[in-house]
Amino acid sequence: MTEQSESQKTHIRALEVAGLTRAFGDFHALKNISWSVDEGSWWGIIGPNGSGKSTLLHLLSGVDQPTSGSVHIYGKKVGSYSRKELSRLVAVLQQEGLPPVGYTVREVVEMGRFPHQDWLGREKGVDVGFITGRVLERLGLASLADRALDRLSGGQRQRVALAKVMVQEPQILLLDEPTTYLDLRYQLEFMELLAEWRQETGVTIIAVLHDLNLTAQFCDDLLVLKDGMIEGVGASAELLTEERIRRVYGVEPVMLPHPDSGVPQLLLRRSARNTCR
């Protein structure tokens, strides 16, 4: 039996959205969104503030319910899963990561195993300490395992948040602007950790992002939103054009290829009236 070619491989549909609309009174945050995500892919959701990105993520995670339309995860309507069943499939990492509470790093990371535990907090045949220790070591947190979360920097707390969802072992990871409060070094480090995790486990990643240069370097595909509607969907390199950036964000862009990978990178032109002469 010969190996299947890339075009012949079966693509498993991890997530499917059909006719999704979310209204708050007379305001429609999302309007008739239809979109699908194959297992193991990395999608970026981009668009200006108020375009519906976070609202969409809330609907995908089951935290909020649509006004109309549906979200299916592995062929099953998201609302038909129990909270624990859904948490075994989907993990969410919010913009702020984790609040600086008094729990230790190890205690917080171990909380990621909750969806797999019975009502007494037990798991049969699973060494939680081993799983936790392996992830802490992987993310460079082993030396901080017994330190309280409120004694960590923002970048360290975000790594702890990532460790918690890694221990959860989801099949789909949803991220809402995970690099917003990180400096440049930690932004790149965080995205590299995600890339390594995806390569090793095949986890599906869907991330709301604002930094278009990081987005182009890491995301295979993009969903572009504007005013609650889809403005573009497809491969990152094809969608990140000067024309689309101008139309979606209302700025004057210059797109250049990255010197290493060739993916499009964004520069911005200043307004002519503010340019020094």
C-alpha positions as CSV (number, residue, x, y, z in Angstrom):
1,M,0.0,0.0,0.0
2,T,1.5,3.3,-1.1
3,E,1.5,6.4,1.1
4,Q,-1.2,8.9,0.3
5,S,-0.2,12.1,-1.4
6,E,-0.8,15.4,0.4
7,S,-3.9,16.0,-1.8
8,Q,-5.3,12.5,-1.0
9,K,-5.0,12.8,2.8
10,T,-8.3,12.8,4.7
11,H,-8.9,16.1,6.5
12,I,-10.7,15.8,9.8
13,R,-13.1,18.8,10.4
14,A,-12.3,20.0,14.0
15,L,-14.7,22.9,13.9
16,E,-17.5,24.1,11.7
17,V,-19.5,27.4,12.0
18,A,-22.7,27.9,9.9
19,G,-24.7,31.1,9.6
20,L,-23.5,32.4,12.9
21,T,-25.0,35.6,14.1
22,R,-24.8,37.3,17.5
23,A,-26.9,40.3,18.3
24,F,-27.0,42.5,21.4
25,G,-30.3,44.3,21.1
26,D,-30.2,46.1,17.7
27,F,-26.4,45.8,17.4
28,H,-25.1,42.8,15.4
29,A,-21.6,41.9,16.7
30,L,-21.4,39.0,14.2
31,K,-23.5,38.6,11.0
32,N,-23.9,35.3,9.2
33,I,-20.4,33.8,9.7
34,S,-19.7,30.5,8.0
35,W,-16.3,28.9,8.4
36,S,-14.6,25.6,8.9
37,V,-11.3,24.5,10.5
38,D,-9.4,21.3,9.8
39,E,-7.7,19.4,12.6
40,G,-4.1,20.4,13.2
41,S,-4.3,23.7,11.5
42,W,-3.3,27.1,12.9
43,W,-5.8,29.9,12.2
44,G,-5.4,33.6,13.0
45,I,-8.5,35.8,13.5
46,I,-7.7,39.4,12.7
47,G,-9.5,42.7,12.2
48,P,-9.9,46.1,13.8
49,N,-11.3,46.6,17.3
50,G,-15.0,46.0,17.4
51,S,-15.0,43.7,14.4
52,G,-16.4,40.7,16.4
53,K,-13.2,38.7,17.1
54,S,-13.6,38.1,20.8
55,T,-17.4,37.6,20.4
56,L,-16.6,34.8,17.9
57,L,-14.2,33.2,20.3
58,H,-16.8,33.2,23.1
59,L,-19.2,31.4,20.8
60,L,-16.7,28.8,19.7
61,S,-15.8,28.1,23.3
62,G,-19.5,27.7,24.4
63,V,-19.3,30.6,26.9
64,D,-21.9,32.5,24.9
65,Q,-24.8,31.4,22.7
66,P,-25.5,32.6,19.1
67,T,-28.6,34.5,18.2
68,S,-28.8,32.2,15.2
69,G,-26.6,29.7,13.4
70,S,-24.5,26.9,14.9
71,V,-21.1,25.8,16.0
72,H,-20.1,22.2,15.7
73,I,-16.9,20.7,17.3
74,Y,-16.0,17.3,15.8
75,G,-19.4,17.0,14.3
76,K,-21.3,17.7,17.5
77,K,-23.1,20.9,18.4
78,V,-21.1,22.7,21.0
79,G,-24.1,23.2,23.3
80,S,-24.7,19.4,23.4
81,Y,-21.4,18.8,25.2
82,S,-21.3,18.9,29.0
83,R,-18.9,21.4,30.4
84,K,-16.4,18.7,31.3
85,E,-16.7,17.0,27.9
86,L,-16.1,20.3,26.1
87,S,-13.1,21.1,28.3
88,R,-11.5,17.8,27.4
89,L,-11.7,19.0,23.8
90,V,-11.3,22.8,23.9
91,A,-9.0,25.0,26.1
92,V,-9.2,28.8,26.2
93,L,-6.3,31.1,27.0
94,Q,-7.5,34.7,27.6
95,Q,-5.7,37.9,26.9
96,E,-4.7,38.5,30.6
97,G,-3.6,34.9,31.0
98,L,-3.9,34.4,34.8
99,P,-4.6,36.9,37.6
100,P,-1.8,37.2,40.1
101,V,-3.4,35.0,42.8
102,G,-1.7,33.4,45.7
103,Y,-1.6,29.8,44.4
104,T,1.7,28.3,43.5
105,V,2.7,27.7,39.9
106,R,2.4,23.9,40.4
107,E,-1.1,24.3,41.9
108,V,-2.3,26.4,39.0
109,V,-0.9,24.2,36.3
110,E,-2.4,21.1,38.0
111,M,-5.8,22.8,37.7
112,G,-5.6,22.0,34.0
113,R,-6.4,18.4,34.8
114,F,-9.8,19.2,36.2
115,P,-11.7,18.1,33.0
116,H,-10.2,14.6,33.3
117,Q,-10.9,14.1,37.0
118,D,-13.9,12.5,38.8
119,W,-15.9,14.3,41.4
120,L,-13.3,13.4,44.0
121,G,-10.5,14.9,41.9
122,R,-9.0,11.6,40.9
123,E,-7.8,10.1,37.7
124,K,-7.3,6.4,37.2
125,G,-4.0,5.3,35.7
126,V,-2.7,8.8,35.3
127,D,0.4,10.3,37.1
128,V,-0.7,13.9,37.3
129,G,2.6,14.8,39.0
130,F,4.6,13.4,36.0
131,I,2.4,15.2,33.4
132,T,2.7,18.5,35.3
133,G,6.4,18.1,35.9
134,R,7.1,17.4,32.3
135,V,5.2,20.5,31.1
136,L,6.9,22.7,33.8
137,E,10.3,21.5,32.7
138,R,9.4,22.1,29.0
139,L,8.4,25.7,29.6
140,G,11.3,26.5,31.8
141,L,9.0,26.8,34.9
142,A,10.4,23.9,37.0
143,S,12.5,26.3,39.2
144,L,9.4,28.4,39.8
145,A,7.0,25.5,40.6
146,D,6.6,26.4,44.3
147,R,6.5,30.2,43.8
148,A,3.2,32.0,44.3
149,L,1.7,33.3,41.0
150,D,1.5,36.9,42.4
151,R,5.4,36.9,42.6
152,L,5.8,36.3,38.9
153,S,6.2,38.8,36.0
154,G,3.6,39.1,33.3
155,G,5.6,37.0,30.9
156,Q,6.1,34.3,33.5
157,R,2.4,34.2,34.3
158,Q,1.5,33.9,30.6
159,R,3.9,30.9,30.4
160,V,2.1,29.4,33.5
161,A,-1.2,29.9,31.7
162,L,0.1,28.1,28.7
163,A,1.4,25.3,30.9
164,K,-2.1,24.9,32.4
165,V,-3.8,24.5,29.0
166,M,-1.0,22.1,27.9
167,V,-1.6,19.9,30.9
168,Q,-5.3,20.0,30.0
169,E,-4.3,18.2,26.8
170,P,-7.1,19.7,24.5
171,Q,-7.5,19.0,20.9
172,I,-8.4,22.6,20.1
173,L,-6.8,25.7,21.7
174,L,-8.5,29.1,21.5
175,L,-6.4,32.2,22.3
176,D,-7.7,35.7,22.7
177,E,-4.8,38.2,22.1
178,P,-2.3,36.2,24.1
179,T,0.7,38.4,23.4
180,T,-0.9,41.8,24.1
181,Y,0.8,42.5,27.4
182,L,4.2,40.8,26.6
183,D,7.3,42.6,25.5
184,L,8.9,41.6,22.2
185,R,11.1,38.8,23.5
186,Y,8.2,37.1,25.4
187,Q,5.9,37.5,22.4
188,L,8.2,35.6,20.1
189,E,9.0,33.0,22.8
190,F,5.3,32.4,23.5
191,M,4.5,31.9,19.8
192,E,7.5,29.6,19.3
193,L,6.2,27.5,22.3
194,L,2.8,27.2,20.6
195,A,4.4,26.2,17.3
196,E,6.5,23.5,19.0
197,W,3.4,22.1,20.9
198,R,1.4,22.0,17.7
199,Q,4.2,20.2,15.8
200,E,4.5,17.6,18.5
201,T,0.8,17.0,19.3
202,G,-1.2,18.2,16.3
203,V,-3.3,20.5,18.4
204,T,-5.6,22.8,16.4
205,I,-4.9,26.5,17.2
206,I,-7.3,29.4,16.7
207,A,-5.9,32.7,17.9
208,V,-7.2,36.3,17.9
209,L,-4.2,38.4,17.2
210,H,-3.4,42.1,16.6
211,D,0.3,41.8,15.5
212,L,0.0,41.1,11.8
213,N,3.8,40.4,11.5
214,L,3.7,37.6,14.1
215,T,0.4,36.4,12.6
216,A,2.0,36.1,9.1
217,Q,5.0,34.2,10.6
218,F,3.0,31.6,12.6
219,C,-0.5,31.2,11.2
220,D,-1.2,29.0,8.2
221,D,-4.6,30.6,7.5
222,L,-6.6,33.7,8.4
223,L,-10.1,34.7,9.1
224,V,-10.4,38.5,8.5
225,L,-13.4,40.2,10.2
226,K,-14.7,43.7,9.7
227,D,-17.9,45.1,11.2
228,G,-19.0,41.6,12.3
229,M,-18.7,40.1,8.8
230,I,-16.1,38.0,7.0
231,E,-13.8,40.2,4.8
232,G,-11.5,37.4,3.8
233,V,-10.7,33.8,4.6
234,G,-7.7,31.7,3.4
235,A,-3.9,31.4,3.4
236,S,-2.1,34.1,5.3
237,A,0.3,34.9,2.5
238,E,-2.6,35.5,0.1
239,L,-4.7,37.6,2.4
240,L,-2.1,40.0,3.8
241,T,-2.0,42.4,0.9
242,E,-1.7,46.1,0.9
243,E,-5.1,46.5,-0.6
244,R,-6.8,44.4,2.1
245,I,-4.9,46.0,5.0
246,R,-5.9,49.4,3.7
247,R,-9.5,48.4,3.3
248,V,-9.8,46.7,6.7
249,Y,-7.7,48.9,8.9
250,G,-7.9,52.3,7.1
251,V,-4.1,52.8,7.1
252,E,-1.5,53.1,4.3
253,P,0.6,49.9,4.5
254,V,3.8,48.8,2.8
255,M,4.2,45.0,2.6
256,L,7.7,43.5,2.4
257,P,8.8,39.9,2.4
258,H,10.5,38.6,5.5
259,P,14.2,38.1,4.8
260,D,14.2,34.6,6.2
261,S,10.8,33.1,5.3
262,G,9.4,35.4,2.6
263,V,6.1,35.8,4.4
264,P,4.6,39.3,4.1
265,Q,5.6,41.8,6.8
266,L,3.9,45.1,7.5
267,L,5.3,48.6,7.6
268,L,3.1,51.7,8.0
269,R,3.3,55.0,6.1
270,R,2.8,58.1,8.2
271,S,0.0,60.5,7.3
272,A,1.3,63.1,4.9
273,R,0.2,66.0,7.0
274,N,2.2,64.8,10.0
275,T,5.4,63.8,8.2
276,C,8.4,66.0,9.1
277,R,9.8,67.9,6.2
